[in-house]
Amino acid sequence: MNTVIFLKECRAELEKVSWPSKEEVVKSTGVVLVTVVFFSLFIFVTDSLFVWLLKKFWELAG
């Protein structure tokens, strides 16, 4: 395929894209960050609980 034709087709496709506004990007980024922090804390607390439980079981066995 000719490179010029390929680039023209790429440009034509990019003109069809509906790009989000700055406000939409900022709001979406905020939602992603809050979600990541929430699930990170959830996994941390859950992991800490399992470690604590395992230590208690090891103390009973040993």
N, C-alpha and C positions, 0 to 999 in steps of 0.2 A: 504494500500500500504506500502511496506517495505521502511523504511527511507533511506536505502543505495541506493536503486534503484531510489528513488525520487531525491536524491542529485546528482547521476550520470546523470540523465536526465536533471537536472537543469544546470549542468556544460556543458553538450553537447549543450544545447540551447544557453548558454552564449558564447560559442566558435563560434557560427554562427553569432553573433551580429557584425555589422560593427560599430566600435567605432570611434567617430570623433577625429581628431588630435587636438593638443593643440591650433594651430592657428585658427582652425574652432571654437573651443569653445570660444576663446577670441573674435573673430569677432562677433559671435552670441550674446555673452554677451553684447558687445558694442551696437549692434543694439537694443537689448531689453532695455538697459538703456536709450538710446536716445529716443526710442519710449515712454517709461514710463514718462520721463521728459516732452516730448512734449505734451502728452495727459493730464498730470497733470496740466501743465500750461494752456492748452486750457480749461479744466474744471474749473480751478480757475478763469480765466478771464470771462468765460461764467456765472459762478455763481455770481461773483461780479457784472456783468452787470445786471443780474436779480434782485439782491438785491437792487441795485441802482434804477432800474425802479420801483420796488415795493414801495420803500420809496417815490419816486416822486408821484406815484398814491395815496398813503396814505395821503400825504400832500395835494393833490387836494381834497380828500374826507373829510378831517378833518378840 
